Amino acid sequence: MMTVNQIIGDSPNQIFANFGKRFFAWMMAQTSSTYDKIVGDRKRSLFANLQGKVLEIGPGTGPNLPYYPKNIHWIGIEPNPHMHFYLHKQAEKLGLNIDLRIGNAEWLDAEDNSIDTVISTLVLCSVPNIDYTLQAILRVLKPGGRFLFIEHVAAPQKTLLRQLQSTISPIWKVIGDGCHPDRETWIALENAGFTSVNYERFDAQLPIVSPHIIGVAIK
């Protein structure tokens, strides 16, 4: 007799992972407005003057879409298929045409030197290999193109918050779809090979992931 798993073709681990991605998409849809109240003004300033081809890595449920002008060519690379429903719903609400593609941050479905601006918000914390991701961003950006980012990062070394981030990291990665709360993202950015990297730190006043950076890197 065939088991349910054999009939549907998924192992228990695959079923659990799929449920986790579906739950994470739902959770992001419910909480993104709360986060935007904290960083909305910063997003509005960072995303000013966007034009041409704009590629967003991991757009999630589409919380950044309201900040974009309607005349850009927006491309989204979102590996979690359960996010796509929310993205299309948000785009339809805003009257935006979107080009949503399956892929991941280490393999961006875009031609070399073809993108004016790449955007990442709360994504570099969860990519499997941040160095590969930054090289992929450099590959697709036009010379002089910009990489705009808002990311939560590791707290300073030897602080209580940093110790807490490191302690709960294994559990946090499971419930947060691969998120590393103690990733030193700024170091990877500085070493990636951009012509310039400018960022500032700010406190988002959130549990565990309060330390943030916001900035611009130029190819």
Kinemage of the C-alpha trace (Angstrom):
@kinemage 1
@onewidth
@group {chain A} dominant
@subgroup {mainchain}
@vectorlist {calphas} color= white
{ca met a 1} P 0.000 0.000 0.000
{ca met a 2} L 1.338 3.461 -0.930
{ca thr a 3} L 1.759 6.016 1.809
{ca val a 4} L 0.504 9.566 1.570
{ca asn a 5} L 4.089 10.775 1.180
{ca gln a 6} L 4.654 8.411 -1.746
{ca ile a 7} L 1.456 9.574 -3.429
{ca ile a 8} L 2.287 13.243 -3.212
{ca gly a 9} L 5.988 12.681 -3.820
{ca asp a 10} L 7.312 14.705 -0.897
{ca ser a 11} L 9.373 13.530 2.049
{ca pro a 12} L 8.399 14.606 5.582
{ca asn a 13} L 11.312 17.082 5.517
{ca gln a 14} L 10.075 18.566 2.263
{ca ile a 15} L 6.550 18.844 3.636
{ca phe a 16} L 7.854 20.610 6.748
{ca ala a 17} L 10.023 22.964 4.672
{ca asn a 18} L 7.093 23.784 2.385
{ca phe a 19} L 4.868 24.508 5.359
{ca gly a 20} L 7.589 26.720 6.817
{ca lys a 21} L 7.846 28.769 3.617
{ca arg a 22} L 4.076 29.106 3.393
{ca phe a 23} L 3.850 30.194 7.030
{ca phe a 24} L 6.731 32.660 6.597
{ca ala a 25} L 4.989 34.245 3.596
{ca trp a 26} L 1.782 34.631 5.598
{ca met a 27} L 3.678 36.051 8.575
{ca met a 28} L 5.485 38.592 6.394
{ca ala a 29} L 2.203 39.705 4.877
{ca gln a 30} L 0.801 40.329 8.353
{ca thr a 31} L 3.813 42.142 9.834
{ca ser a 32} L 5.331 44.159 6.972
{ca ser a 33} L 3.156 47.208 7.653
{ca thr a 34} L 4.429 47.337 11.245
{ca tyr a 35} L 8.041 47.316 10.080
{ca asp a 36} L 7.325 49.973 7.465
{ca lys a 37} L 6.131 52.356 10.169
{ca ile a 38} L 9.665 52.147 11.573
{ca val a 39} L 11.674 52.477 8.343
{ca gly a 40} L 9.175 54.101 5.955
{ca asp a 41} L 10.848 57.516 5.916
{ca arg a 42} L 14.243 55.944 5.330
{ca lys a 43} L 12.869 53.886 2.439
{ca arg a 44} L 11.271 56.969 0.904
{ca ser a 45} L 14.620 58.749 0.947
{ca leu a 46} L 16.680 55.758 -0.219
{ca phe a 47} L 14.373 54.921 -3.135
{ca ala a 48} L 14.048 58.482 -4.413
{ca asn a 49} L 14.962 59.045 -8.083
{ca leu a 50} L 14.735 55.404 -9.173
{ca gln a 51} L 14.679 54.994 -12.937
{ca gly a 52} L 15.282 52.439 -15.658
{ca lys a 53} L 15.612 48.766 -14.767
{ca val a 54} L 15.278 48.055 -11.055
{ca leu a 55} L 15.903 44.533 -9.783
{ca glu a 56} L 14.707 43.717 -6.273
{ca ile a 57} L 16.117 40.644 -4.573
{ca gly a 58} L 13.683 38.810 -2.322
{ca pro a 59} L 10.794 41.286 -2.576
{ca gly a 60} L 8.750 39.051 -0.287
{ca thr a 61} L 5.119 40.156 -0.111
{ca gly a 62} L 5.830 43.496 -1.798
{ca pro a 63} L 6.214 46.004 1.073
{ca asn a 64} L 8.606 48.139 -1.014
{ca leu a 65} L 6.327 48.452 -4.039
{ca pro a 66} L 4.437 51.535 -2.756
{ca tyr a 67} L 7.718 53.470 -2.672
{ca tyr a 68} L 8.564 52.928 -6.347
{ca pro a 69} L 7.634 55.207 -9.269
{ca lys a 70} L 5.332 53.603 -11.808
{ca asn a 71} L 7.572 54.286 -14.793
{ca ile a 72} L 10.413 51.951 -13.792
{ca his a 73} L 10.895 48.457 -15.195
{ca trp a 74} L 10.658 46.430 -11.982
{ca ile a 75} L 12.083 42.909 -11.874
{ca gly a 76} L 11.667 40.776 -8.778
{ca ile a 77} L 13.652 37.643 -7.932
{ca glu a 78} L 11.662 35.794 -5.267
{ca pro a 79} L 12.575 32.155 -4.501
{ca asn a 80} L 9.645 31.517 -2.157
{ca pro a 81} L 6.659 30.741 -4.435
{ca his a 82} L 4.225 31.374 -1.586
{ca met a 83} L 5.186 35.057 -1.667
{ca his a 84} L 4.049 35.458 -5.268
{ca phe a 85} L 0.332 35.653 -4.506
{ca tyr a 86} L 0.900 38.559 -2.126
{ca leu a 87} L 3.239 40.295 -4.587
{ca his a 88} L 0.754 40.164 -7.448
{ca lys a 89} L -2.046 41.310 -5.156
{ca gln a 90} L -0.002 44.306 -3.979
{ca ala a 91} L 1.061 45.218 -7.523
{ca glu a 92} L -2.535 45.067 -8.760
{ca lys a 93} L -3.641 47.294 -5.892
{ca leu a 94} L -0.984 49.869 -6.807
{ca gly a 95} L -1.473 49.612 -10.568
{ca leu a 96} L 2.107 48.458 -11.136
{ca asn a 97} L 3.368 46.190 -13.882
{ca ile a 98} L 5.830 43.725 -12.386
{ca asp a 99} L 8.213 41.196 -13.883
{ca leu a 100} L 8.374 38.460 -11.264
{ca arg a 101} L 10.930 35.710 -11.793
{ca ile a 102} L 11.843 32.507 -9.991
{ca gly a 103} L 15.439 32.381 -8.888
{ca asn a 104} L 17.654 33.090 -5.940
{ca ala a 105} L 20.087 35.757 -4.815
{ca glu a 106} L 23.139 33.738 -5.830
{ca trp a 107} L 21.823 33.203 -9.351
{ca leu a 108} L 20.029 36.309 -10.583
{ca asp a 109} L 17.919 35.819 -13.698
{ca ala a 110} L 19.252 38.913 -15.471
{ca glu a 111} L 21.887 39.645 -18.090
{ca asp a 112} L 25.332 40.990 -17.244
{ca asn a 113} L 25.595 44.800 -16.982
{ca ser a 114} L 21.865 45.255 -17.587
{ca ile a 115} L 20.405 46.674 -14.356
{ca asp a 116} L 20.436 50.309 -13.220
{ca thr a 117} L 19.623 49.628 -9.562
{ca val a 118} L 19.516 46.516 -7.381
{ca ile a 119} L 17.529 46.688 -4.139
{ca ser a 120} L 17.718 44.477 -1.063
{ca thr a 121} L 15.810 44.972 2.182
{ca leu a 122} L 16.127 42.339 4.908
{ca val a 123} L 17.507 39.802 2.440
{ca leu a 124} L 21.277 39.581 2.918
{ca cys a 125} L 20.664 38.149 6.375
{ca ser a 126} L 19.118 35.015 4.913
{ca val a 127} L 21.048 34.203 1.723
{ca pro a 128} L 23.108 30.993 2.038
{ca asn a 129} L 26.307 32.654 0.795
{ca ile a 130} L 26.457 36.437 1.029
{ca asp a 131} L 29.717 36.668 -0.935
{ca tyr a 132} L 28.216 34.833 -3.928
{ca thr a 133} L 25.139 37.059 -3.702
{ca leu a 134} L 27.150 40.277 -3.802
{ca gln a 135} L 29.128 38.998 -6.805
{ca ala a 136} L 25.845 38.241 -8.571
{ca ile a 137} L 24.699 41.804 -7.858
{ca leu a 138} L 27.923 43.212 -9.279
{ca arg a 139} L 27.519 41.034 -12.371
{ca val a 140} L 24.058 42.325 -13.298
{ca leu a 141} L 24.624 46.007 -12.438
{ca lys a 142} L 25.613 48.421 -15.178
{ca pro a 143} L 28.911 50.246 -14.632
{ca gly a 144} L 28.028 53.033 -12.221
{ca gly a 145} L 24.868 51.194 -11.168
{ca arg a 146} L 23.678 51.346 -7.569
{ca phe a 147} L 22.957 48.724 -4.954
{ca leu a 148} L 20.533 50.076 -2.335
{ca phe a 149} L 20.141 48.157 0.914
{ca ile a 150} L 18.473 48.156 4.307
{ca glu a 151} L 19.588 45.206 6.410
{ca his a 152} L 19.576 44.128 10.025
{ca val a 153} L 23.043 43.140 11.186
{ca ala a 154} L 24.982 41.705 14.104
{ca ala a 155} L 25.223 43.719 17.283
{ca pro a 156} L 28.719 44.838 18.381
{ca gln a 157} L 31.043 42.116 19.622
{ca lys a 158} L 30.970 41.250 23.343
{ca thr a 159} L 27.609 42.920 23.929
{ca leu a 160} L 24.742 41.095 25.582
{ca leu a 161} L 22.628 41.446 22.439
{ca arg a 162} L 25.371 39.883 20.289
{ca gln a 163} L 25.606 36.939 22.681
{ca leu a 164} L 21.844 36.535 22.504
{ca gln a 165} L 21.845 36.717 18.689
{ca ser a 166} L 24.499 34.008 18.455
{ca thr a 167} L 22.788 31.777 21.006
{ca ile a 168} L 19.401 31.761 19.307
{ca ser a 169} L 20.752 31.783 15.743
{ca pro a 170} L 20.084 28.044 15.049
{ca ile a 171} L 16.428 28.373 16.040
{ca trp a 172} L 16.053 31.790 14.432
{ca lys a 173} L 17.239 30.433 11.065
{ca val a 174} L 14.498 27.781 11.137
{ca ile a 175} L 11.611 30.111 11.970
{ca gly a 176} L 12.999 32.977 9.880
{ca asp a 177} L 13.472 31.157 6.564
{ca gly a 178} L 17.266 31.047 6.885
{ca cys a 179} L 17.785 34.403 8.606
{ca his a 180} L 21.096 34.889 10.471
{ca pro a 181} L 20.575 37.416 13.285
{ca asp a 182} L 24.330 37.763 13.896
{ca arg a 183} L 25.618 38.267 10.337
{ca glu a 184} L 28.295 40.974 9.892
{ca thr a 185} L 26.884 42.110 6.574
{ca trp a 186} L 28.832 45.370 6.405
{ca ile a 187} L 32.140 43.482 6.238
{ca ala a 188} L 30.983 41.472 3.226
{ca leu a 189} L 29.821 44.669 1.514
{ca glu a 190} L 33.151 46.395 2.105
{ca asn a 191} L 35.075 43.413 0.699
{ca ala a 192} L 32.854 42.639 -2.301
{ca gly a 193} L 34.614 44.888 -4.821
{ca phe a 194} L 32.221 47.823 -5.190
{ca thr a 195} L 33.787 51.126 -6.225
{ca ser a 196} L 32.303 52.701 -3.104
{ca val a 197} L 30.157 51.583 -0.164
{ca asn a 198} L 28.445 54.170 2.030
{ca tyr a 199} L 26.138 53.241 4.882
{ca glu a 200} L 24.936 54.406 8.250
{ca arg a 201} L 23.779 52.459 11.268
{ca phe a 202} L 20.466 52.923 13.019
{ca asp a 203} L 18.471 51.252 15.748
{ca ala a 204} L 15.131 49.873 14.582
{ca gln a 205} L 14.055 49.164 18.179
{ca leu a 206} L 13.068 45.586 17.423
{ca pro a 207} L 13.684 42.446 19.483
{ca ile a 208} L 16.921 40.615 18.534
{ca val a 209} L 17.375 42.344 15.141
{ca ser a 210} L 17.424 45.977 16.228
{ca pro a 211} L 20.861 46.906 14.744
{ca his a 212} L 20.427 47.997 11.115
{ca ile a 213} L 22.448 49.496 8.294
{ca ile a 214} L 21.148 51.515 5.350
{ca gly a 215} L 23.216 52.594 2.403
{ca val a 216} L 24.331 52.649 -1.214
{ca ala a 217} L 27.080 50.712 -2.978
{ca ile a 218} L 28.259 51.761 -6.438
{ca lys a 219} L 29.648 49.412 -9.073
